[in-house]
Amino acid sequence: MWTTLLLILVSLALGFAAWLLFLWAVKSDQYDDVERPKHRMLDDEEEKR
């Protein structure tokens, strides 16, 4: 019985740690714009000097 309780507590702790890591990534703009850089080289606009 104590093994089951230990496994539940460990899984909750890992889930909470993953949630905190996700929140940190969102707040530090890790998911800012992942599509734009690969399309930027295909733009036909002249560079402004």
Backbone bond lengths (Angstrom), bond angles and torsions (degrees), N, CA, C in turn:
res aa  C-N    CA-C-N  psi(-1)  N-CA   C-N-CA  omega(-1)  CA-C   N-CA-C  phi
1 M - - - 1.450 - - 1.529 111.02 -
2 W 1.316 117.23 -39.81 1.460 119.41 -178.40 1.523 111.13 -69.09
3 T 1.336 116.94 -26.47 1.461 120.21 177.80 1.525 110.70 -67.19
4 T 1.337 116.17 -40.94 1.455 120.48 178.23 1.524 110.95 -64.02
5 L 1.301 116.60 -42.65 1.456 120.87 178.27 1.532 110.63 -63.91
6 L 1.309 117.37 -41.17 1.456 121.22 177.96 1.525 111.19 -62.85
7 L 1.324 116.92 -43.62 1.459 120.05 179.40 1.524 111.68 -65.60
8 I 1.306 117.99 -36.59 1.462 121.23 177.22 1.521 110.29 -65.32
9 L 1.322 116.79 -44.27 1.467 120.32 179.26 1.529 111.93 -65.35
10 V 1.306 117.24 -39.66 1.463 120.45 178.33 1.523 110.62 -65.59
11 S 1.329 117.81 -42.29 1.466 120.09 179.67 1.525 111.49 -67.27
12 L 1.324 117.97 -36.11 1.466 120.18 175.98 1.529 110.92 -66.83
13 A 1.310 116.96 -39.53 1.465 120.20 178.70 1.530 110.96 -65.62
14 L 1.320 117.68 -41.55 1.460 120.70 177.81 1.520 111.58 -66.27
15 G 1.315 117.06 -39.53 1.457 120.48 176.92 1.512 111.99 -63.74
16 F 1.322 117.26 -41.72 1.457 121.73 178.00 1.525 110.81 -65.07
17 A 1.322 117.15 -40.23 1.463 120.79 178.03 1.528 110.86 -64.92
18 A 1.317 117.69 -39.62 1.465 121.00 177.70 1.524 110.45 -65.54
19 W 1.319 117.35 -38.83 1.466 121.22 177.86 1.526 110.92 -63.99
20 L 1.336 117.41 -42.66 1.459 120.72 177.58 1.526 111.65 -64.21
21 L 1.322 116.97 -39.07 1.462 121.01 177.44 1.522 110.76 -64.59
22 F 1.319 117.36 -40.16 1.463 121.23 177.55 1.526 110.61 -64.45
23 L 1.325 117.82 -43.75 1.463 120.73 178.99 1.527 111.10 -63.21
24 W 1.318 117.62 -39.88 1.452 121.04 176.88 1.530 110.81 -62.04
25 A 1.334 116.99 -42.05 1.464 120.65 -178.91 1.523 110.86 -65.27
26 V 1.317 117.69 -38.73 1.460 120.54 179.36 1.524 110.53 -68.89
27 K 1.327 117.61 -42.34 1.463 120.61 -178.46 1.522 112.77 -69.71
28 S 1.322 118.13 -26.45 1.459 120.12 -179.97 1.525 111.82 -96.38
29 D 1.328 117.07 19.19 1.479 124.51 174.80 1.528 113.61 58.69
30 Q 1.302 117.88 37.27 1.455 120.71 175.78 1.527 111.54 -71.18
31 Y 1.334 116.75 -24.36 1.455 121.79 -179.91 1.526 110.87 -105.89
32 D 1.315 117.60 33.91 1.454 121.99 -172.51 1.527 111.86 -61.54
33 D 1.299 119.34 -69.07 1.461 122.29 179.13 1.522 108.13 -153.54
34 V 1.301 116.33 100.24 1.462 119.70 -175.48 1.522 112.81 -90.78
35 E 1.331 118.29 -15.69 1.458 121.09 -177.22 1.532 113.22 -91.06
36 R 1.305 118.43 -30.07 1.463 121.66 -172.60 1.528 114.01 -64.20
37 P 1.321 121.62 -42.96 1.473 118.96 -176.09 1.525 114.03 -59.78
38 K 1.308 118.55 -34.59 1.464 118.05 -178.89 1.524 112.59 -78.52
39 H 1.330 117.71 -17.01 1.464 120.18 176.84 1.525 112.47 -96.16
40 R 1.313 117.35 -13.31 1.457 121.12 -177.34 1.516 112.09 -63.55
41 M 1.319 118.39 -34.93 1.453 120.29 -177.76 1.521 112.39 -72.57
42 L 1.342 117.91 -13.70 1.452 120.98 179.82 1.526 112.99 -92.88
43 D 1.318 117.70 -4.39 1.460 120.73 178.94 1.518 110.37 -67.31
44 D 1.336 116.68 139.57 1.448 121.76 -179.12 1.525 113.14 -94.47
45 E 1.286 117.42 1.82 1.463 120.52 -177.99 1.523 110.51 -70.79
46 E 1.321 114.91 144.46 1.457 120.51 176.02 1.524 109.13 -75.39
47 E 1.302 116.42 147.26 1.450 119.86 178.22 1.526 109.38 -73.40
48 K 1.318 115.53 139.15 1.460 119.97 177.17 1.516 109.16 -81.63
49 R 1.319 116.00 132.44 1.471 119.78 -177.85 1.478 110.38 -111.53
